Amino acid sequence: AELYSLEEPALRHVEKDVLIPKLMREKAKERCSEKVQAFNECCKDSGFLMVLKCREQNTALKECLTVYYKDPDFYEECKQEYLKEKQEFIRTGVPTKNRQQKLPTSM
């Protein structure tokens, strides 16, 4: 069993199973951005045949993301970032997403 310091707040089920994994997915996509881009480009050019044509890019992307999803250090890094954002929200009442918009300008 792992020992936790007293300062570290206990995480709610939704935080452990939904919110932190969501952050992990976002950060993993950033770190695998080349493969995300290659897959998106392939899909754009392939239309209905993308399932057949982009299999290689899809596999490469999945492999890249899986490396991060299974990495306990990456989980810990995302958890700490989540806790920092949560504390900031408690302090300011402004969600991080509203403070630093990172939405794409076009779809």
Accessible surface in RSA format (square Angstrom, percent):
REM  Atomic radii and reference values for relative SASA: ProtOr
REM  Chains: A
REM  Algorithm: Lee & Richards
REM  Probe-radius: 1.40
REM  Slices: 20
REM RES _ NUM      All-atoms   Total-Side   Main-Chain    Non-polar    All polar
REM                ABS   REL    ABS   REL    ABS   REL    ABS   REL    ABS   REL
RES ALA A   1   152.03 139.8  64.24  99.1  87.79 199.7  81.11 114.2  70.92 187.9
RES GLU A   2   137.19  78.8 114.46  86.6  22.73  54.1  45.55  88.1  91.64  74.8
RES LEU A   3   175.28  97.6 146.05 104.5  29.23  73.5 147.13 103.3  28.15  75.8
RES TYR A   4   140.78  65.7 111.68  63.5  29.10  75.7  83.59  62.8  57.18  70.5
RES SER A   5    66.98  56.6  45.44  60.6  21.54  49.6  45.50  96.9  21.48  30.1
RES LEU A   6   179.00  99.7 149.07 106.6  29.93  75.2 152.49 107.1  26.51  71.3
RES GLU A   7   149.88  86.0 122.85  92.9  27.03  64.4  73.39 141.9  76.49  62.5
RES GLU A   8    48.58  27.9  30.88  23.4  17.70  42.1  11.57  22.4  37.01  30.2
RES PRO A   9    54.00  39.4  40.15  36.6  13.85  50.4  50.61  41.8   3.39  21.1
RES ALA A  10    95.73  88.0  66.58 102.7  29.15  66.3  76.87 108.3  18.86  50.0
RES LEU A  11    29.34  16.3  11.00   7.9  18.34  46.1  11.56   8.1  17.77  47.8
RES ARG A  12   138.73  58.2 131.88  67.2   6.85  16.3  71.99  98.4  66.74  40.4
RES HIS A  13   135.09  73.8 126.40  87.9   8.70  22.2  87.36  90.0  47.73  55.5
RES VAL A  14    56.11  36.9  54.77  49.6   1.33   3.2  54.93  47.7   1.18   3.2
RES GLU A  15     0.38   0.2   0.38   0.3   0.00   0.0   0.00   0.0   0.38   0.3
RES LYS A  16   100.15  48.9  94.35  57.9   5.80  13.8  46.06  41.5  54.09  57.6
RES ASP A  17    80.63  56.5  57.83  57.6  22.81  53.9  22.21  52.3  58.42  58.3
RES VAL A  18    75.82  49.9  72.24  65.4   3.58   8.6  75.55  65.6   0.27   0.7
RES LEU A  19    62.98  35.1  58.82  42.1   4.16  10.5  59.02  41.4   3.96  10.7
RES ILE A  20     0.00   0.0   0.00   0.0   0.00   0.0   0.00   0.0   0.00   0.0
RES PRO A  21    33.69  24.6  32.63  29.7   1.06   3.8  33.25  27.5   0.43   2.7
RES LYS A  22    93.10  45.4  93.01  57.1   0.09   0.2  60.37  54.3  32.73  34.9
RES LEU A  23    16.84   9.4  15.34  11.0   1.50   3.8  16.45  11.6   0.38   1.0
RES MET A  24    12.49   6.5  12.49   8.3   0.00   0.0   6.86   5.8   5.63   7.5
RES ARG A  25   109.77  46.1 109.77  56.0   0.00   0.0  37.57  51.4  72.20  43.8
RES GLU A  26    56.82  32.6  52.01  39.3   4.81  11.4  37.34  72.2  19.48  15.9
RES LYS A  27    33.77  16.5  33.60  20.6   0.17   0.4   4.50   4.0  29.28  31.2
RES ALA A  28     0.00   0.0   0.00   0.0   0.00   0.0   0.00   0.0   0.00   0.0
RES LYS A  29   110.40  53.9 107.92  66.2   2.47   5.9  53.44  48.1  56.96  60.7
RES GLU A  30    94.04  54.0  77.03  58.3  17.01  40.5  47.35  91.6  46.69  38.1
RES ARG A  31   111.26  46.7  76.82  39.2  34.44  82.0  32.90  45.0  78.35  47.5
RES CYS A  32     3.55   2.7   0.00   0.0   3.55   8.3   3.55   9.0   0.00   0.0
RES SER A  33    59.24  50.1  57.03  76.1   2.21   5.1  30.51  65.0  28.73  40.2
RES GLU A  34   141.44  81.2 133.40 100.9   8.04  19.1  50.99  98.6  90.45  73.8
RES LYS A  35    84.01  41.0  82.83  50.8   1.19   2.8  39.35  35.4  44.66  47.6
RES VAL A  36    34.57  22.8  34.57  31.3   0.01   0.0  34.57  30.0   0.00   0.0
RES GLN A  37   115.52  64.6 113.54  83.0   1.97   4.7  29.89  63.6  85.63  64.9
RES ALA A  38    47.24  43.4  36.61  56.5  10.63  24.2  44.66  62.9   2.58   6.8
RES PHE A  39    46.33  23.2  46.33  28.7   0.00   0.0  46.33  28.1   0.00   0.0
RES ASN A  40    77.63  53.5  73.94  71.5   3.69   8.9  21.26  51.2  56.38  54.5
RES GLU A  41    79.20  45.5  79.16  59.9   0.03   0.1  32.99  63.8  46.21  37.7
RES CYS A  42    18.82  14.2  10.66  11.9   8.16  19.2  10.33  26.2   8.49   9.2
RES CYS A  43    25.92  19.6  19.54  21.8   6.39  15.0  16.19  41.0   9.74  10.5
RES LYS A  44   151.64  74.0 117.92  72.4  33.72  80.3  82.19  74.0  69.45  74.0
RES ASP A  45   119.64  83.8  85.23  84.8  34.41  81.4  33.88  79.7  85.76  85.5
RES SER A  46    13.71  11.6   3.94   5.3   9.76  22.5   3.05   6.5  10.66  14.9
RES GLY A  47    46.61  57.5   0.00   N/A  46.61  57.5  40.95 112.4   5.66  12.7
RES PHE A  48   209.23 104.7 181.96 112.7  27.28  71.0 186.05 112.8  23.19  66.4
RES LEU A  49    93.78  52.2  92.76  66.4   1.02   2.6  93.78  65.9   0.00   0.0
RES MET A  50    80.27  41.6  78.83  52.2   1.44   3.4  66.68  56.7  13.59  18.0
RES VAL A  51   110.91  73.0  99.63  90.2  11.29  27.2 106.93  92.9   3.98  10.8
RES LEU A  52   115.93  64.6 101.15  72.4  14.78  37.2 101.42  71.2  14.51  39.0
RES LYS A  53   125.04  61.0  99.13  60.8  25.91  61.7  62.58  56.3  62.47  66.5
RES CYS A  54     1.35   1.0   0.67   0.8   0.68   1.6   1.35   3.4   0.00   0.0
RES ARG A  55   144.03  60.5 141.65  72.2   2.38   5.7  61.74  84.4  82.29  49.9
RES GLU A  56   146.79  84.3 137.05 103.7   9.74  23.2  53.76 104.0  93.03  76.0
RES GLN A  57    57.04  31.9  52.79  38.6   4.25  10.1  14.80  31.5  42.25  32.0
RES ASN A  58    47.08  32.5  47.08  45.5   0.00   0.0   1.97   4.8  45.10  43.6
RES THR A  59    65.02  46.2  62.87  63.7   2.16   5.1  46.44  62.4  18.59  28.1
RES ALA A  60    35.35  32.5  31.01  47.9   4.34   9.9  34.23  48.2   1.12   3.0
RES LEU A  61    20.20  11.2  20.20  14.4   0.00   0.0  20.20  14.2   0.00   0.0
RES LYS A  62   123.62  60.3 122.13  74.9   1.49   3.5  77.49  69.7  46.13  49.1
RES GLU A  63   109.45  62.8 104.99  79.4   4.46  10.6  45.83  88.6  63.62  51.9
RES CYS A  64    23.74  18.0  15.83  17.7   7.91  18.6   8.88  22.5  14.86  16.0
RES LEU A  65    20.25  11.3  20.25  14.5   0.00   0.0  20.25  14.2   0.00   0.0
RES THR A  66    51.13  36.4  51.13  51.8   0.00   0.0  31.42  42.2  19.71  29.8
RES VAL A  67   102.05  67.2  92.57  83.8   9.48  22.8  98.73  85.8   3.33   9.0
RES TYR A  68    51.08  23.8  51.08  29.1   0.00   0.0  18.50  13.9  32.58  40.2
RES TYR A  69    85.13  39.7  64.94  36.9  20.20  52.6  60.29  45.3  24.84  30.6
RES LYS A  70   162.35  79.2 134.65  82.6  27.70  65.9  92.19  83.0  70.16  74.7
RES ASP A  71    49.95  35.0  44.92  44.7   5.03  11.9  12.82  30.2  37.12  37.0
RES PRO A  72   103.33  75.3  92.20  84.0  11.13  40.5  99.02  81.8   4.31  26.8
RES ASP A  73   110.78  77.6 105.00 104.5   5.78  13.7  28.00  65.9  82.77  82.6
RES PHE A  74     4.14   2.1   2.00   1.2   2.13   5.6   3.90   2.4   0.23   0.7
RES TYR A  75    64.95  30.3  64.95  37.0   0.00   0.0  58.25  43.8   6.70   8.3
RES GLU A  76    71.97  41.3  71.97  54.4   0.00   0.0  42.73  82.6  29.24  23.9
RES GLU A  77    75.07  43.1  65.27  49.4   9.80  23.3  40.22  77.8  34.85  28.5
RES CYS A  78     0.00   0.0   0.00   0.0   0.00   0.0   0.00   0.0   0.00   0.0
RES LYS A  79    13.42   6.5  13.42   8.2   0.00   0.0   1.20   1.1  12.22  13.0
RES GLN A  80    77.35  43.3  73.29  53.6   4.05   9.7  41.29  87.9  36.06  27.3
RES GLU A  81    49.53  28.4  45.22  34.2   4.31  10.3  19.03  36.8  30.50  24.9
RES TYR A  82    30.64  14.3  30.64  17.4   0.00   0.0  22.04  16.6   8.60  10.6
RES LEU A  83     9.46   5.3   9.45   6.8   0.01   0.0   9.45   6.6   0.01   0.0
RES LYS A  84   146.13  71.3 142.88  87.7   3.25   7.7  89.41  80.5  56.73  60.4
RES GLU A  85    42.99  24.7  40.11  30.3   2.88   6.9  15.99  30.9  27.01  22.1
RES LYS A  86    51.44  25.1  45.10  27.7   6.34  15.1  38.19  34.4  13.25  14.1
RES GLN A  87   102.57  57.4  98.02  71.6   4.55  10.8  37.44  79.7  65.12  49.4
RES GLU A  88    47.70  27.4  46.14  34.9   1.57   3.7  13.02  25.2  34.68  28.3
RES PHE A  89    93.47  46.8  92.77  57.5   0.70   1.8  92.77  56.2   0.70   2.0
RES ILE A  90   125.44  71.4  98.16  73.1  27.28  65.8 103.77  74.7  21.67  58.8
RES ARG A  91   175.25  73.6 139.86  71.3  35.39  84.3  73.59 100.6 101.65  61.6
RES THR A  92    55.96  39.8  24.78  25.1  31.18  74.3  32.55  43.7  23.41  35.4
RES GLY A  93    49.84  61.5   0.00   N/A  49.84  61.5  27.11  74.4  22.73  50.9
RES VAL A  94    58.83  38.7  58.26  52.7   0.57   1.4  58.83  51.1   0.00   0.0
RES PRO A  95    56.41  41.1  54.21  49.4   2.20   8.0  56.41  46.6   0.00   0.0
RES THR A  96    19.51  13.9  15.85  16.1   3.65   8.7  14.41  19.4   5.10   7.7
RES LYS A  97   105.56  51.5 104.05  63.8   1.51   3.6  85.71  77.1  19.85  21.1
RES ASN A  98    95.27  65.7  73.04  70.6  22.24  53.5  14.77  35.5  80.50  77.8
RES ARG A  99   106.58  44.7  70.05  35.7  36.53  87.0  49.13  67.1  57.45  34.8
RES GLN A 100   100.80  56.4  92.01  67.2   8.79  20.9  33.05  70.4  67.75  51.4
RES GLN A 101   120.48  67.4  90.46  66.1  30.02  71.5  47.22 100.5  73.26  55.6
RES LYS A 102   142.54  69.5 107.52  66.0  35.02  83.4  86.42  77.8  56.12  59.8
RES LEU A 103   135.57  75.5 116.47  83.3  19.10  48.0 116.60  81.9  18.97  51.0
RES PRO A 104    90.94  66.3  63.80  58.2  27.14  98.6  76.17  62.9  14.77  91.8
RES THR A 105   147.46 104.9 106.17 107.6  41.30  98.4  85.39 114.7  62.07  93.8
RES SER A 106    90.21  76.2  71.02  94.8  19.19  44.2  45.40  96.7  44.81  62.8
RES MET A 107   215.36 111.5 140.52  93.0  74.84 178.2 163.78 139.2  51.58  68.3
END  Absolute sums over single chains surface
CHAIN  1 A     8633.6       7318.3       1315.3       5187.8       3445.8
END  Absolute sums over all chains
TOTAL          8633.6       7318.3       1315.3       5187.8       3445.8
